[in-house]
């Protein structure tokens, strides 16, 4: 197996080169595509490619959500999209949002899917089954493993706030990820923008470890509170994700231009508080 460039170093270079902490989420819903793409077999790829090309100047990463492709039998379009990002926008890492979580032998196959089939630079995983469900992803040199910690949905508190030795479970996950689990140095955590106090707590636990932060835009997370809670001393350390607010900023055939405007405005708002 050939080694890959370090996800963490690539991400750091992208932050510096683009002066952006914005991660553009790619959650394509064909029912919301403009009329020019209606009834086309490759519409998902064409829509996402247009979004990627328009927003790349304002982003430091892209995050396709696998379910939005698989539900439409468009996995081949996802493969083509990630290949396009690597070719047309080198240096911008691709995070496959899959939230995988299964025992070791199955996790090995999920890791192959993410890193060999789709050629993603990082993948999101669920830590509920413990380290042996995460370890197979670490066997792929240079690939990022982004562990769910404090998620942006309200129901996350059902489990993530359970008492675990005198502190909430999400804090235990953060500690394990930053210390015992991070042998590769390529781990990151998901912490939702809807909970800025928890972002601040996680940052204190994990130091400069990258955080993937969903929840701004359509989910209503506050950008200023998010940035102030999650930034590192260098003013980076975050992949602040926005999906629907950028993808569907426009409803007409100028959708890509509208997305670019939304991405630029989001990047500038984030930078205002760095």
C-alpha positions in Angstrom: 0.0 0.0 0.0 1.5 3.3 -1.0 1.6 6.1 1.6 -0.4 9.3 1.2 0.4 12.9 2.2 -0.5 13.6 5.7 -4.1 14.8 6.1 -3.3 17.0 9.0 -0.4 18.7 7.2 -2.4 19.1 4.0 -5.2 20.7 6.0 -2.8 23.0 7.7 -1.4 24.1 4.4 -4.9 24.6 3.0 -5.8 26.9 6.0 -2.7 29.0 5.4 -2.9 29.1 1.6 -6.6 29.9 1.3 -6.9 32.0 4.4 -10.1 30.1 5.1 -11.5 27.7 7.7 -14.6 27.0 5.6 -15.5 23.4 4.7 -18.1 23.1 2.0 -20.4 20.2 2.6 -21.7 18.4 -0.5 -25.2 17.0 0.3 -26.9 16.9 -3.2 -30.7 16.7 -3.3 -31.8 16.3 -6.9 -35.3 17.6 -6.1 -33.6 21.0 -5.3 -31.5 21.2 -8.5 -32.2 23.9 -11.0 -34.3 23.1 -14.1 -31.2 22.9 -16.4 -30.1 19.7 -14.5 -33.5 18.0 -14.4 -33.8 14.4 -15.6 -30.1 14.1 -16.3 -28.4 10.9 -15.3 -25.2 12.6 -14.3 -27.0 15.6 -12.6 -25.5 14.9 -9.1 -21.9 15.0 -10.4 -22.6 18.1 -12.6 -24.2 19.9 -9.8 -21.5 19.1 -7.2 -18.7 19.8 -9.7 -20.1 23.3 -10.4 -20.4 24.0 -6.7 -16.9 22.8 -6.1 -15.4 24.8 -8.9 -17.3 27.9 -7.8 -16.5 27.7 -4.1 -12.9 26.3 -4.1 -11.4 29.8 -3.9 -13.1 30.3 -0.6 -12.8 26.9 1.0 -10.1 24.8 2.7 -11.9 21.5 2.5 -14.9 19.7 0.9 -17.1 17.2 2.7 -19.3 14.9 0.6 -22.0 13.1 2.6 -22.0 9.5 1.2 -25.8 8.9 1.9 -26.8 11.6 -0.5 -25.0 9.8 -3.3 -25.7 6.2 -2.3 -29.5 6.8 -2.0 -29.6 7.7 -5.7 -27.2 4.9 -6.8 -24.7 7.6 -7.6 -21.6 6.2 -6.0 -19.8 6.3 -9.3 -20.6 10.0 -9.5 -19.1 10.4 -6.0 -15.9 8.7 -7.1 -15.7 11.0 -10.2 -16.4 14.0 -8.0 -13.6 13.3 -5.6 -11.2 12.6 -8.5 -12.2 15.9 -9.9 -11.5 17.7 -6.7 -8.0 16.1 -6.4 -7.2 17.0 -10.1 -8.7 20.5 -10.4 -8.1 21.7 -6.8 -5.0 19.9 -5.5 -4.3 20.6 -1.9 -7.9 20.9 -0.8 -8.6 17.8 1.3 -11.8 15.7 0.8 -13.5 14.4 3.9 -15.9 11.5 3.3 -18.7 12.0 5.7 -19.8 8.4 6.3 -19.8 8.1 10.1 -18.8 4.4 10.0 -18.6 2.4 13.2 -18.3 -1.4 13.2 -16.1 -4.2 14.5 -12.5 -4.5 13.2 -12.9 -6.8 10.2 -15.8 -4.8 8.9 -14.1 -1.6 9.6 -11.2 -2.8 7.5 -13.6 -2.9 4.5 -15.1 0.5 5.3 -11.6 1.9 5.4 -10.8 0.4 2.0 -14.0 1.9 0.7 -13.2 5.4 1.9 -9.5 5.5 1.1 -9.0 3.1 -1.8 -12.3 3.2 -3.7 -13.2 6.9 -3.1 -9.7 8.2 -2.4 -10.9 10.4 0.4 -8.3 12.2 2.5 -10.3 11.6 5.7 -13.4 9.8 6.9 -15.8 10.4 9.8 -16.2 7.5 12.2 -18.4 6.6 15.2 -16.4 5.6 18.3 -19.3 3.8 20.1 -17.7 0.4 19.6 -14.3 1.5 20.9 -10.7 1.7 19.6 -10.7 -1.6 17.7 -13.4 -0.2 15.4 -11.2 2.8 14.7 -7.8 1.1 14.5 -8.2 -0.3 10.9 -8.5 3.2 9.5 -5.2 4.1 11.1 -3.5 1.4 9.0 -3.8 3.7 6.0 -0.8 6.1 6.2 -1.5 9.7 6.1 -5.3 9.3 6.1 -7.4 11.3 8.5 -9.9 9.8 11.0 -12.5 12.2 12.3 -14.2 10.9 15.4 -17.7 11.9 16.5 -17.4 13.6 19.8 -20.1 16.2 20.6 -22.5 16.2 17.6 -24.6 19.2 16.5 -28.0 17.4 16.9 -30.0 17.9 20.0 -30.4 14.2 20.5 -26.7 13.7 20.9 -27.1 14.6 24.5 -28.9 11.4 25.1 -25.6 9.5 25.2 -22.8 12.2 24.9 -23.8 13.7 28.3 -24.0 10.4 30.2 -21.8 10.5 33.3 -18.5 8.7 32.7 -16.3 8.7 35.8 -17.5 12.1 36.9 -17.6 13.9 33.5 -19.7 13.6 30.4 -18.9 10.8 27.9 -18.0 13.3 25.1 -15.1 14.5 27.2 -13.9 11.0 27.7 -14.0 10.5 23.9 -12.0 13.7 23.4 -9.4 12.6 25.9 -9.0 9.1 24.3 -8.8 10.6 20.8 -6.2 13.1 21.8 -4.0 10.7 23.8 -4.4 6.9 23.6 -6.0 6.6 20.1 -3.9 9.2 18.2 -0.9 7.1 17.4 -0.9 8.2 13.8 -1.2 11.9 14.6 -4.0 12.0 12.0 -7.1 12.1 14.2 -9.6 14.9 14.4 -13.0 15.3 16.2 -16.5 16.4 15.3 -17.9 19.0 17.6 -21.1 20.9 16.7 -21.3 24.6 16.3 -24.6 24.5 18.1 -22.7 23.9 21.4 -20.0 26.5 21.7 -19.3 25.9 25.4 -18.6 22.2 24.6 -16.3 23.3 21.7 -14.3 25.3 24.2 -14.1 22.4 26.6 -13.0 20.0 23.8 -10.4 22.5 22.6 -8.9 22.7 26.1 -8.7 18.8 26.2 -7.2 18.2 22.8 -4.9 21.1 22.2 -4.3 21.9 18.5 -6.1 18.8 17.2 -8.3 19.7 14.2 -12.0 20.0 14.8 -14.7 19.4 12.2 -17.5 21.8 13.2 -20.9 21.3 11.5 -24.0 23.3 12.5 -23.6 26.8 11.1 -25.9 28.0 8.3 -29.1 25.9 8.1 -28.6 24.5 11.6 -28.3 27.9 13.2 -24.9 27.7 14.9 -23.4 31.1 15.9 -20.3 31.8 13.9 -18.7 34.2 16.3 -19.2 31.9 19.3 -17.9 29.0 17.3 -14.7 30.6 16.2 -13.9 32.1 19.6 -14.5 28.8 21.3 -12.6 26.6 18.8 -9.7 28.5 17.3 -6.2 27.6 18.2 -3.5 30.1 19.1 -2.6 30.3 15.4 -6.2 31.2 14.6 -6.9 27.9 12.8 -7.7 24.4 13.9 -11.2 24.2 12.6 -13.0 22.9 9.5 -16.3 24.9 9.9 -18.8 23.2 7.7 -21.7 24.7 5.8 -23.7 22.6 3.4 -27.3 23.6 2.5 -26.8 27.4 3.1 -24.2 27.3 0.3 -25.5 24.6 -2.0 -28.9 26.1 -2.3 -28.2 29.8 -2.0 -29.6 30.1 -5.5 -32.5 28.3 -7.1 -31.9 29.2 -10.7 -29.3 28.3 -13.4 -26.9 30.7 -11.7 -26.8 28.4 -8.6 -23.0 28.1 -8.7 -22.5 31.8 -8.7 -24.9 32.1 -5.8 -23.0 29.4 -4.0 -19.7 31.2 -4.5 -21.2 34.4 -3.1 -22.5 32.5 0.0 -19.1 30.7 0.4 -17.2 34.0 0.2 -19.5 35.7 2.7 -19.3 32.7 5.1 -15.5 32.7 4.9 -15.3 36.4 5.5 -17.6 36.2 8.5 -15.5 33.4 10.0 -12.3 35.4 9.4 -13.8 38.4 11.1 -13.5 36.6 14.5 -10.2 34.7 14.1 
